[in-house]
């Protein structure tokens, strides 16, 4: 333990623990995408109904969206760890962000129909 004499600021013991939240950054794979949400694969469980900021790399564009976790279940279990398939619903998308997502989806659809 660190000696209180070596701290730059006094640390006070709380009689009742205060609550807080931590924002984590964790890589994920986007498995499905729509204008209203996505199915992601991620190595950590996310609490149902929790709100998070997600950065989506969509081709040559990247957007940050706020989304609510609507479902989550274990996708795979391997020696390297567990992955979770998690459904997210976008919340309060701005028009420019909606347009980036729509353009990305339209581009994928065109590529699929053009493929032999």
TANORTA-V241126 format. One record per residue. N is the residue number from 0. PHI is phi in degrees with one decimal (999 if undefined). NEAR is the number of other C-alpha atoms within 10 Angstrom. D_CENTER is the distance of its C-alpha to the mean C-alpha in whole Angstrom. Layout:
N:PHI:NEAR:D_CENTER, N:PHI:NEAR:D_CENTER
This chain:
0:999:3:34, 1:-81.1:6:35, 2:-73.7:6:38, 3:-58.0:10:38, 4:-72.1:8:40, 5:-94.9:8:38, 6:-80.6:9:35, 7:-73.8:7:35, 8:-133.3:8:34, 9:-65.1:9:36, 10:-104.7:8:33, 11:-98.9:6:34, 12:-73.8:7:33, 13:-89.9:7:32, 14:-67.1:6:34, 15:-126.8:6:31, 16:-59.7:7:28, 17:-84.5:6:26, 18:-101.5:5:22, 19:-164.4:5:19, 20:-136.8:5:15, 21:-125.6:5:13, 22:-96.3:7:10, 23:-109.7:8:9, 24:-114.8:9:8, 25:-140.9:9:8, 26:-67.9:11:8, 27:-150.2:17:7, 28:-115.2:13:10, 29:-89.5:15:10, 30:-92.9:12:13, 31:-140.8:11:13, 32:-145.3:16:13, 33:-138.8:13:15, 34:-68.1:16:16, 35:-110.9:13:14, 36:174.6:19:11, 37:-157.1:18:10, 38:-109.9:20:10, 39:-116.3:18:8, 40:-116.3:23:9, 41:-142.3:20:8, 42:-86.6:18:11, 43:-130.8:16:10, 44:-75.4:15:11, 45:-112.5:20:9, 46:-68.6:13:11, 47:-57.6:14:13, 48:69.5:13:13, 49:-78.4:11:11, 50:-102.5:17:9, 51:-141.8:17:6, 52:-95.8:15:6, 53:-119.0:17:4, 54:-97.9:14:7, 55:-108.7:15:9, 56:-92.4:12:12, 57:-114.7:14:14, 58:66.7:10:18, 59:-90.9:6:19, 60:-117.0:10:17, 61:-134.6:13:13, 62:-131.3:14:12, 63:-111.9:12:9, 64:-124.1:19:9, 65:-94.5:15:9, 66:-145.7:22:8, 67:-105.9:19:9, 68:-76.4:20:9, 69:-105.0:17:12, 70:-160.4:15:13, 71:-158.5:19:12, 72:-148.4:13:15, 73:-68.0:15:16, 74:-92.8:13:16, 75:-141.4:12:18, 76:-125.0:10:20, 77:-138.7:7:22, 78:-63.6:5:23, 79:-79.2:7:20, 80:138.0:9:18, 81:-105.4:14:16, 82:-118.4:19:13, 83:-113.6:19:12, 84:-92.9:23:11, 85:-127.0:24:9, 86:-91.7:22:10, 87:-124.3:25:8, 88:-114.8:20:11, 89:-65.7:20:11, 90:-124.4:15:13, 91:51.8:10:15, 92:-68.4:15:15, 93:-75.8:9:18, 94:-61.0:9:20, 95:-61.0:10:19, 96:-68.1:15:16, 97:-57.7:17:17, 98:-67.7:13:20, 99:-61.8:17:18, 100:-64.4:22:16, 101:-61.6:15:19, 102:-63.7:14:21, 103:-61.8:17:18, 104:-63.3:16:19, 105:-60.8:12:23, 106:-62.6:12:23, 107:-62.7:13:22, 108:-62.4:11:24, 109:-63.7:10:27, 110:-64.4:11:26, 111:-68.4:10:27, 112:-74.2:8:30, 113:-83.3:8:31, 114:-70.8:6:31, 115:-70.3:5:34
